[in-house]
Amino acid sequence: MIRAVLLDIEGTTTSLSFVHDTLFPYAAEHLGDYVRRHRNVPEVARLLADARAYAGGDLDDDALVERMRAWIAADQQITPLKGLQGLIWEDGYRQGHFHGHVYPDVPESLHRWAQAGIRLYVFSSGSVHAQKLLFGHTPAGDLNPLFSGHFDTRIGGKRDADSYRRIAAQIGLPPEQILFLSDRRHELDAAAQVRMATAAVLREGVHGPFGPHRTVPDFTALDLPGTPEPMH
């Protein structure tokens, strides 16, 4: 029986276009100014030091900003970069430059699952801070109270089966009782290696094959035991 749902964000709860056409360009555009204004803030200074170490060179701030912009353009999953992006997006959300996108079926499904006692978690390459910002500023309101926990790449890569093993241990459930939803085959494969239940969500622009993984068009197609029927 499924007792917890673990959610990917990009392409699963949230459109690829929002991430790639809104969030990424906003971070790239504001990165230089943000670093100049906040470089002495301890959290920012730590993230810059980690990014500089990852770059493998003694780069000054301007050169590091350009390197990070290249990482953004290449959609690199680099933890200190994701941390900085989250801080920049926080400014954007606060100033009303954008709202967090979720598909229309997501809020209703999350409420329905949570009311049935199913625990909800997120595992995304975006920082935990960025995850909470997105779900805290949706057209459906603040969805964060529905979640029991968040995971990012600090626990491991999304293609690494050990990441899902660690997540199950932290959740405190057998992997077989956790359903992982994603739009990417290699992530589903990694979760399945530790015996998590899996399903591929076929949003727009998402194509298989997904092999042994169940496929659904959206969250309303997931008939989880003990949950009420979705509203239509």
C-alpha positions as MATLAB code, in Angstrom:
seq = 'MIRAVLLDIEGTTTSLSFVHDTLFPYAAEHLGDYVRRHRNVPEVARLLADARAYAGGDLDDDALVERMRAWIAADQQITPLKGLQGLIWEDGYRQGHFHGHVYPDVPESLHRWAQAGIRLYVFSSGSVHAQKLLFGHTPAGDLNPLFSGHFDTRIGGKRDADSYRRIAAQIGLPPEQILFLSDRRHELDAAAQVRMATAAVLREGVHGPFGPHRTVPDFTALDLPGTPEPMH';
ca = [
       0.000    0.000    0.000;
       1.303    3.463   -0.899;
       1.769    5.610    2.202;
       3.917    8.407    0.722;
       4.308   10.154   -2.635;
       7.683   11.582   -3.689;
       7.397   14.258   -6.380;
       9.753   15.552   -9.012;
       9.010   19.199   -9.936;
      10.228   20.125  -13.425;
       7.917   18.503  -15.970;
       5.893   16.747  -13.255;
       4.193   19.330  -11.036;
       5.446   22.306  -13.018;
       5.843   23.034  -16.711;
       9.250   22.782  -18.336;
       8.645   26.171  -19.943;
       8.208   27.915  -16.573;
      11.554   26.583  -15.385;
      13.490   27.143  -18.614;
      11.780   30.260  -19.974;
      11.077   32.140  -16.729;
      13.172   30.965  -13.771;
      16.491   30.217  -15.481;
      16.635   33.461  -17.526;
      15.647   35.510  -14.474;
      18.482   34.007  -12.421;
      21.013   34.515  -15.225;
      19.964   38.139  -15.750;
      20.105   39.073  -12.055;
      23.068   36.930  -10.981;
      25.788   39.571  -11.387;
      23.888   42.295   -9.547;
      22.843   39.885   -6.784;
      26.441   38.779   -6.197;
      27.694   42.378   -6.102;
      25.047   43.387   -3.546;
      25.232   40.285   -1.327;
      28.763   38.888   -1.650;
      29.515   39.618    2.019;
      26.343   37.967    3.351;
      27.602   34.755    5.024;
      25.229   32.388    3.188;
      26.035   33.954   -0.201;
      29.771   34.016    0.543;
      29.640   30.284    1.370;
      27.762   29.448   -1.837;
      30.212   31.515   -3.902;
      33.152   29.737   -2.269;
      31.588   26.350   -3.016;
      30.875   27.362   -6.637;
      34.439   28.674   -7.043;
      35.844   25.394   -5.684;
      33.624   23.423   -8.074;
      34.872   25.532  -10.989;
      38.379   24.395  -10.122;
      40.022   27.778  -10.517;
      40.799   30.969   -8.592;
      38.120   32.985  -10.400;
      37.203   36.525   -9.413;
      33.534   37.291   -8.917;
      32.946   38.529  -12.474;
      34.550   35.446  -14.013;
      32.644   33.196  -11.602;
      29.346   34.849  -12.534;
      30.045   34.171  -16.208;
      30.903   30.549  -15.419;
      27.668   30.169  -13.463;
      25.679   31.685  -16.323;
      27.191   29.017  -18.573;
      26.132   26.376  -16.063;
      22.583   27.773  -16.096;
      22.496   27.703  -19.906;
      23.628   24.061  -19.832;
      21.139   23.175  -17.046;
      23.973   21.906  -14.851;
      22.867   20.321  -11.562;
      25.435   22.074   -9.355;
      24.378   22.432   -5.724;
      25.846   25.894   -4.862;
      24.475   27.309   -8.117;
      21.026   25.972   -7.239;
      21.348   27.633   -3.832;
      22.126   31.005   -5.391;
      19.306   30.637   -7.900;
      16.891   30.048   -5.047;
      17.950   33.259   -3.310;
      17.568   35.244   -6.536;
      14.138   33.728   -7.212;
      13.093   34.671   -3.681;
      13.598   38.312   -4.661;
      11.569   37.751   -7.826;
       8.656   36.128   -5.999;
       8.673   38.818   -3.316;
       8.586   41.587   -5.913;
       5.773   39.895   -7.830;
       7.839   39.366  -10.996;
       6.336   35.867  -11.363;
       4.300   33.217   -9.527;
       5.110   29.546   -9.116;
       3.505   27.458  -11.835;
       1.755   24.172  -11.053;
      -0.517   22.205  -13.371;
      -4.258   22.581  -12.599;
      -4.589   18.974  -11.381;
      -1.754   19.310   -8.866;
      -3.313   21.331   -5.996;
      -6.519   19.299   -5.927;
      -4.630   16.005   -6.033;
      -2.188   17.040   -3.305;
      -5.052   18.104   -1.029;
      -6.901   14.850   -1.728;
      -3.858   12.696   -0.991;
      -2.922   14.620    2.144;
      -6.482   14.358    3.477;
      -6.273   10.589    2.974;
      -3.185   10.457    5.195;
      -0.650    9.991    2.380;
       2.554   11.871    3.200;
       3.928   14.128    0.465;
       7.583   14.844   -0.292;
       9.585   16.576   -3.013;
      12.887   15.513   -4.587;
      14.217   18.072   -7.054;
      17.561   19.275   -8.351;
      16.427   22.756   -7.327;
      17.365   23.702   -3.767;
      14.918   23.035   -0.944;
      14.625   26.814   -0.575;
      13.652   27.157   -4.254;
      11.139   24.308   -3.923;
       9.398   26.000   -1.008;
       9.321   29.323   -2.845;
       7.662   27.760   -5.892;
       4.999   25.897   -3.910;
       4.504   28.871   -1.614;
       3.599   31.272   -4.439;
       1.193   29.357   -6.701;
      -2.094   30.631   -8.168;
      -3.754   28.106   -5.814;
      -2.059   29.664   -2.786;
       0.591   28.286   -0.458;
       0.852   24.508   -0.917;
       3.816   24.050    1.448;
       1.687   22.980    4.461;
       0.721   19.860    2.501;
       4.308   18.583    2.370;
       6.075   16.540    5.033;
       9.583   17.125    3.667;
      11.828   18.252    0.836;
      15.027   16.798   -0.664;
      17.551   18.270   -3.094;
      20.916   17.191   -4.514;
      22.558   17.453   -1.108;
      21.166   13.953   -0.518;
      22.590   12.744   -3.857;
      21.989   12.828   -7.589;
      18.589   12.056   -9.060;
      20.056    9.273  -11.210;
      21.705    7.621   -8.192;
      19.781    4.751   -6.617;
      21.447    5.459   -3.258;
      19.682    8.837   -3.163;
      16.314    7.106   -3.118;
      17.534    4.632   -0.499;
      18.563    7.560    1.732;
      15.254    9.316    1.145;
      13.287    6.209    2.143;
      15.379    5.929    5.305;
      14.741    9.566    6.203;
      11.019    9.235    5.478;
      10.989    6.110    7.639;
       9.011    3.897    5.279;
       9.919    0.816    3.240;
      10.669    1.906   -0.355;
       7.787   -0.264   -1.592;
       5.366    2.063    0.242;
       6.662    5.185   -1.538;
       5.459    6.213   -5.011;
       7.922    8.342   -7.017;
       6.494   10.498   -9.819;
       8.758   11.930  -12.520;
       8.933   12.692  -16.227;
      12.428   11.194  -16.670;
      13.171    7.527  -17.269;
      16.634    7.504  -15.667;
      15.229    8.915  -12.402;
      12.424    6.358  -12.345;
      14.938    3.589  -13.053;
      17.074    4.689  -10.084;
      14.072    4.741   -7.743;
      12.925    1.335   -8.980;
      16.349   -0.128   -8.184;
      15.568    0.301   -4.484;
      12.024   -1.052   -5.047;
      10.121    2.220   -4.898;
       6.847    2.253   -6.801;
       7.118    4.508   -9.866;
       4.979    6.279  -12.435;
       5.917    8.498  -15.383;
       3.762   11.612  -15.764;
       3.270   12.414  -19.449;
       2.881   16.173  -19.490;
       3.227   18.137  -22.732;
       6.534   17.507  -24.463;
       7.234   14.345  -22.453;
       7.765   11.203  -24.482;
       8.783    7.636  -23.674;
       9.551    4.908  -23.870;
       9.380    4.396  -20.116;
       9.903    0.640  -20.124;
       8.387   -1.103  -17.084;
       7.178    2.114  -15.455;
       3.480    2.902  -15.332;
       2.501    6.024  -17.302;
      -0.272    8.503  -16.461;
      -1.381   11.721  -18.198;
      -1.728   13.641  -14.927;
      -2.199   13.182  -11.183;
      -5.951   12.556  -11.398;
      -5.221    9.245  -13.147;
      -3.492    7.930  -10.030;
      -6.018    5.899   -8.055;
      -4.249    5.558   -4.725;
      -5.923    3.225   -2.183;
      -7.868    5.071    0.481;
      -8.190    8.358   -1.440;
     -11.489    9.861   -2.560;
     -12.374   10.127   -6.239;
     -10.893   13.185   -8.016;
     -13.256   16.062   -8.674;
     -14.133   16.714  -12.323;
];
